[in-house]
Structure formats: structure tokens, C-alpha cells
Amino acid sequence: MVLRREPTARQMRLGVELRRLREAAGLTAREAAALLGTGRVQMSHIESGLAGVSEERLRRLAANYACSDGEFIDALVALATDRTRGWWEEYRGILPAAYLDIAELDHHARFRHDVAVIHVPGLFQTEDYARALFAYMNPEFPEGEVELRVAHRMKRKVVIEGPDPIPYETVIHEAALRIRVAGRAATQAQLTRILDMSELDHITVRVVPFALDDFPGAGSTMVHVGGAVPRLDTVVRDAPHGTAFVDSEAQLEHFRKLFRRVKKGSLTPERSRDLIHELAKEL
């Protein structure tokens, strides 16, 4: 059996879910391995994403784990048997793995909810905005490295601009709209893009205005990606040393509640568009 050198976030998520099912059933890795006629080491490789698992073996494990959620098991089978090699593969070995993992996550998403406080959400960013952002955040990067990241970010937009777009809802703080990341003209172009996208049926844009009282949500920036079933949702957050993928049931529910809370304190989509129009006129 050839082990994966660098499993993707999607492959590791499958392993995590299988481990959770095993632990909920009160079985050790050795006992679970015996159910498949294999050893504890191979079971460890499966649960860490280093090795794959067939549909037949996965369903056998689920049955022995007494998991009766058929929809969830089918979703795990889809994770195990998916062989999609999307556009992001051209960046493998060139950009950090997290860039590819996020693109793959978007590709399989049923919906996406964003909360943005300091910067415009990545799926809305123009080339000039993204270029200025990457260049500022990584001042040591040569121009080629910046352009790679810009190109990758622009291609990610296919999930909301392509032939089969996902429902997308975002809450943006007024601060993110006012900060001139790339100068006056680029900022105006960025606001215009947000307005254009907000007119699409599958996209909802809400703004949290400065005038809102009692908004302690400066640390609320997040991306919530809907999985095939709610148990397979993922929250993506920026961490001090990279990107963090959150997938525990308790944390997912926490962020669902947080999104509802931030959304409740935002303007309606109509009033949000009015505010963005006003900000664009000020420029």
C-alpha cells in the first residue's frame, strides 16, 4: 500500500470522521482493524488520511460502528471515492497546500457564508485589490509569487460566477469597504464589483455599519462552507501560522450561531446596497 505524502484537507476530514465514529462506538483502532482483517497501523493510516478506504470497507466499518445515518454514510462514501482533479491541481507544489484545500472545499460546497471585517471577501476581490493585499501582507515576495496568488484567487471565483454557482451570503463590515487597500480608483472599482455581484439571485450582501451600537465582533472574520450534509460543514479561519479548518460539531454550531448573530446586526440587502453606493460616491 502506497501512502500519501501530503493528504489533502478533504482526505484528512474523511479520516477524522471515521475516527469519530469508531470512538463513539467505543472501539479501539486495533478492534476496528480486526473488522477489516487488517492491522492497527493501517487503520491509523486510514484515520489520518494517509491511506484511502474503499466503499465496501467504509460501509462495513459504519455498520459495525452502528451508524444508522444513511445520508451521512453516503456523503462519506463520496469523500472516499471522489477522484476529482480540479483546476487547483496546477498550483500543487507551487503554492502552499492550504490554497489548494480551500479551492477544493469551495468546489464541493453546497453553500458558503462569509463574515469580513477588515478586508473585502476573497471571492469578491478585484485583481488590483488582491494584488495590493498580497504584496502588503508578504513584502518579501517577488512579483511572480504575488501574481501566482492573484491568479489563484481570481480562479476561485468560479464557484459564484461559473455555470453552476453555489448560494453565497456574506456580511461585510463598513470598515472593510472604506479601507483603501489599493488606492482611490481601485477602491471604487472594488465597490462597483460588490454592487454588481449583489444583484445576482444566488448572492446576498449585507453590511454592518459603523453606526451600529454594541458590535464587539472585530474577531468574527470567518468562512463557513456547507458540506454534503451539515455534519460535514467546515469553517475556515485565519490562524497566526496559517489557515485553520474547524470541523468539530460543537465548534461548527458555535460559528453557525455567530453568523446568525452578525447577520442580525447588519443592514438589509437593500440598505446595504444604498450604503455601498454612498461610499462609492464619496470617492
C-alpha positions as CSV (number, residue, x, y, z in Angstrom):
1,M,0.0,0.0,0.0
2,V,1.4,3.3,-1.1
3,L,0.9,6.1,1.5
4,R,0.0,9.6,0.5
5,R,2.9,12.0,1.2
6,E,0.7,15.0,1.8
7,P,-3.1,14.2,2.2
8,T,-5.5,17.0,1.4
9,A,-7.8,18.6,3.9
10,R,-10.7,16.6,2.3
11,Q,-8.8,13.3,2.7
12,M,-7.9,14.1,6.3
13,R,-11.5,15.0,7.0
14,L,-12.7,11.6,5.9
15,G,-10.2,10.0,8.3
16,V,-11.3,12.3,11.2
17,E,-15.0,11.4,10.7
18,L,-14.2,7.7,10.6
19,R,-12.2,8.0,13.9
20,R,-15.1,9.9,15.5
21,L,-17.5,7.1,14.5
22,R,-15.1,4.5,15.9
23,E,-14.7,6.3,19.2
24,A,-18.4,6.9,19.5
25,A,-18.8,3.1,19.1
26,G,-16.3,2.5,21.9
27,L,-13.9,0.6,19.8
28,T,-10.1,0.8,19.7
29,A,-8.1,1.2,16.5
30,R,-6.9,-2.4,16.8
31,E,-10.5,-3.7,17.2
32,A,-11.7,-1.7,14.2
33,A,-8.8,-3.0,12.2
34,A,-9.8,-6.6,13.0
35,L,-13.2,-5.9,11.4
36,L,-11.4,-5.3,8.1
37,G,-8.9,-8.1,8.6
38,T,-6.0,-5.6,8.7
39,G,-3.7,-4.2,11.4
40,R,-3.8,-1.2,13.7
41,V,-1.1,0.6,11.7
42,Q,-3.2,0.5,8.5
43,M,-6.3,1.7,10.5
44,S,-4.2,4.6,11.8
45,H,-3.2,5.5,8.2
46,I,-6.8,5.5,7.1
47,E,-7.9,7.7,10.0
48,S,-5.0,10.2,9.4
49,G,-5.8,10.4,5.6
50,L,-2.5,8.8,4.6
51,A,-4.4,5.9,3.1
52,G,-7.7,5.6,1.3
53,V,-10.5,3.2,2.0
54,S,-12.9,1.5,-0.4
55,E,-16.7,2.0,-0.4
56,E,-17.2,-1.7,0.7
57,R,-14.8,-1.3,3.7
58,L,-16.2,2.1,4.7
59,R,-19.8,0.7,4.7
60,R,-18.6,-2.3,6.7
61,L,-17.0,0.0,9.3
62,A,-20.1,2.2,9.5
63,A,-22.3,-0.9,10.1
64,N,-20.0,-2.2,12.9
65,Y,-19.9,1.3,14.4
66,A,-23.8,1.2,14.5
67,C,-24.0,4.4,12.4
68,S,-27.6,4.5,11.0
69,D,-27.4,7.9,9.3
70,G,-27.6,6.7,5.7
71,E,-27.2,10.2,4.2
72,F,-24.1,10.8,6.3
73,I,-22.6,7.4,5.3
74,D,-23.3,8.2,1.6
75,A,-21.5,11.5,2.0
76,L,-18.5,9.8,3.5
77,V,-18.5,7.3,0.6
78,A,-18.5,10.3,-1.8
79,L,-15.4,11.6,0.1
80,A,-13.7,8.3,-0.1
81,T,-14.3,7.6,-3.8
82,D,-14.0,11.1,-5.3
83,R,-11.2,11.4,-7.8
84,T,-11.8,15.0,-8.9
85,R,-8.6,16.8,-10.1
86,G,-9.8,20.4,-10.5
87,W,-8.1,23.5,-11.8
88,W,-6.3,24.0,-8.5
89,E,-4.0,21.0,-9.2
90,E,-1.9,23.2,-11.5
91,Y,-0.8,25.0,-8.3
92,R,0.3,21.9,-6.4
93,G,3.9,22.2,-5.3
94,I,3.8,25.9,-6.3
95,L,1.5,27.4,-3.7
96,P,1.0,26.3,-0.1
97,A,-1.3,23.3,0.4
98,A,-3.9,25.4,2.1
99,Y,-4.6,27.3,-1.1
100,L,-5.5,24.1,-2.9
101,D,-7.5,22.8,0.1
102,I,-9.7,25.9,0.1
103,A,-10.3,25.8,-3.6
104,E,-11.3,22.1,-3.4
105,L,-13.5,22.9,-0.4
106,D,-15.3,25.6,-2.4
107,H,-15.7,23.2,-5.4
108,H,-17.6,20.7,-3.3
109,A,-19.6,23.2,-1.3
110,R,-23.4,23.3,-1.1
111,F,-23.2,27.0,0.1
112,R,-20.8,29.5,1.5
113,H,-21.3,32.1,4.3
114,D,-18.6,34.7,4.9
115,V,-18.1,37.4,7.5
116,A,-15.5,40.0,6.6
117,V,-14.4,42.8,9.0
118,I,-11.1,44.2,7.7
119,H,-10.9,43.1,4.1
120,V,-13.3,42.5,1.2
121,P,-14.1,38.8,0.9
122,G,-11.7,36.9,-1.4
123,L,-14.5,35.8,-3.8
124,F,-15.4,39.5,-4.4
125,Q,-11.9,40.9,-4.7
126,T,-10.7,42.5,-8.0
127,E,-7.2,41.8,-9.3
128,D,-5.9,45.2,-8.2
129,Y,-7.3,44.7,-4.7
130,A,-6.0,41.2,-4.3
131,R,-2.6,42.2,-5.7
132,A,-2.2,45.1,-3.3
133,L,-3.3,42.9,-0.4
134,F,-0.8,40.0,-1.2
135,A,2.0,42.4,-1.8
136,Y,1.4,44.2,1.5
137,M,1.0,41.1,3.6
138,N,4.1,39.5,2.1
139,P,6.5,42.3,1.4
140,E,9.4,39.9,0.8
141,F,7.6,38.2,-2.1
142,P,8.9,38.8,-5.6
143,E,6.4,39.9,-8.2
144,G,6.0,36.4,-9.6
145,E,4.9,35.0,-6.2
146,V,2.3,37.7,-5.8
147,E,0.9,37.1,-9.3
148,L,0.5,33.4,-8.6
149,R,-1.6,34.1,-5.6
150,V,-3.7,36.7,-7.5
151,A,-4.3,34.2,-10.4
152,H,-5.4,31.5,-7.9
153,R,-7.8,33.9,-6.2
154,M,-9.3,35.0,-9.4
155,K,-9.9,31.4,-10.5
156,R,-11.6,30.6,-7.2
157,K,-14.5,32.9,-8.3
158,V,-15.8,30.1,-10.5
159,V,-17.9,28.9,-7.5
160,I,-20.1,32.0,-7.7
161,E,-19.5,33.1,-11.3
162,G,-19.4,29.8,-13.1
163,P,-22.1,27.8,-14.8
164,D,-23.3,26.2,-11.6
165,P,-22.8,28.8,-8.8
166,I,-23.4,28.0,-5.2
167,P,-25.6,30.1,-2.9
168,Y,-23.3,32.8,-1.4
169,E,-24.1,35.0,1.6
170,T,-21.7,37.5,3.0
171,V,-21.7,40.1,5.8
172,I,-19.1,42.8,5.4
173,H,-18.3,45.5,7.9
174,E,-18.2,49.1,6.7
175,A,-14.5,49.2,7.7
176,A,-13.6,46.7,5.0
177,L,-15.4,48.8,2.4
178,R,-13.7,52.1,3.5
179,I,-10.1,50.9,3.7
180,R,-8.4,51.9,0.5
181,V,-6.2,48.8,0.1
182,A,-5.2,49.7,-3.5
183,G,-5.9,53.5,-3.8
184,R,-9.0,55.6,-4.7
185,A,-9.7,54.3,-8.2
186,A,-9.1,50.6,-7.3
187,T,-11.4,51.1,-4.3
188,Q,-14.2,52.5,-6.4
189,A,-13.8,49.6,-8.9
190,Q,-13.9,47.2,-5.9
191,L,-17.1,48.7,-4.6
192,T,-18.7,48.6,-8.0
193,R,-17.9,44.9,-8.3
194,I,-19.6,44.2,-5.0
195,L,-22.6,46.1,-6.1
196,D,-22.8,44.2,-9.4
197,M,-22.4,40.8,-7.6
198,S,-25.1,41.8,-5.0
199,E,-27.7,41.9,-7.8
200,L,-27.3,38.2,-8.6
201,D,-30.1,36.0,-7.4
202,H,-27.7,33.5,-5.6
203,I,-25.7,36.2,-3.8
204,T,-26.7,38.1,-0.7
205,V,-24.6,41.0,0.6
206,R,-25.2,42.7,4.0
207,V,-23.2,45.4,5.6
208,V,-22.5,46.1,9.3
209,P,-22.4,49.9,9.5
210,F,-20.1,51.9,11.8
211,A,-23.2,53.4,13.3
212,L,-24.3,50.0,14.8
213,D,-24.1,50.1,18.6
214,D,-22.7,47.1,20.5
215,F,-20.7,45.3,17.8
216,P,-17.8,43.6,19.6
217,G,-17.2,41.4,16.5
218,A,-13.8,42.5,15.2
219,G,-12.6,38.9,15.6
220,S,-15.6,37.4,13.8
221,T,-14.0,37.1,10.4
222,M,-14.7,33.6,9.1
223,V,-15.7,31.4,6.1
224,H,-18.4,28.8,6.6
225,V,-18.6,26.2,3.8
226,G,-21.6,23.9,3.6
227,G,-20.8,20.2,3.2
228,A,-22.9,17.5,1.6
229,V,-24.6,17.1,5.0
230,P,-24.4,19.6,7.9
231,R,-22.1,17.3,9.8
232,L,-19.5,17.8,7.0
233,D,-19.6,21.6,7.1
234,T,-16.3,23.3,7.6
235,V,-15.3,26.7,9.0
236,V,-12.1,28.3,7.7
237,R,-10.3,30.8,9.9
238,D,-7.1,32.7,9.6
239,A,-4.7,31.5,12.3
240,P,-1.3,33.1,13.4
241,H,0.7,30.5,11.5
242,G,-1.6,29.7,8.6
243,T,-5.2,28.6,7.8
244,A,-7.2,26.6,10.3
245,F,-10.0,24.3,9.3
246,V,-12.6,23.8,12.0
247,D,-14.9,20.8,11.8
248,S,-15.9,19.6,15.3
249,E,-19.7,19.5,15.9
250,A,-19.6,21.9,18.8
251,Q,-17.4,24.5,17.0
252,L,-19.5,24.3,13.9
253,E,-22.6,25.0,15.9
254,H,-20.8,27.9,17.6
255,F,-20.0,29.5,14.3
256,R,-23.4,29.0,12.9
257,K,-24.8,30.9,15.8
258,L,-22.1,33.6,15.4
259,F,-23.1,34.1,11.7
260,R,-26.7,34.4,12.6
261,R,-25.8,37.0,15.3
262,V,-23.6,39.1,13.0
263,K,-26.3,38.8,10.2
264,K,-28.9,40.0,12.7
265,G,-26.9,43.2,13.4
266,S,-26.4,44.0,9.7
267,L,-28.4,46.1,7.3
268,T,-30.9,44.6,4.9
269,P,-29.5,43.8,1.4
270,E,-31.4,46.8,0.0
271,R,-30.0,49.2,2.7
272,S,-26.6,47.6,2.3
273,R,-26.5,48.4,-1.4
274,D,-27.6,52.0,-0.6
275,L,-24.7,52.4,1.8
276,I,-22.2,50.9,-0.7
277,H,-23.5,53.4,-3.4
278,E,-22.9,56.3,-0.9
279,L,-19.4,55.1,-0.2
280,A,-18.6,54.9,-3.9
281,K,-19.9,58.4,-4.5
282,E,-17.6,59.7,-1.7
283,L,-14.6,58.6,-3.8
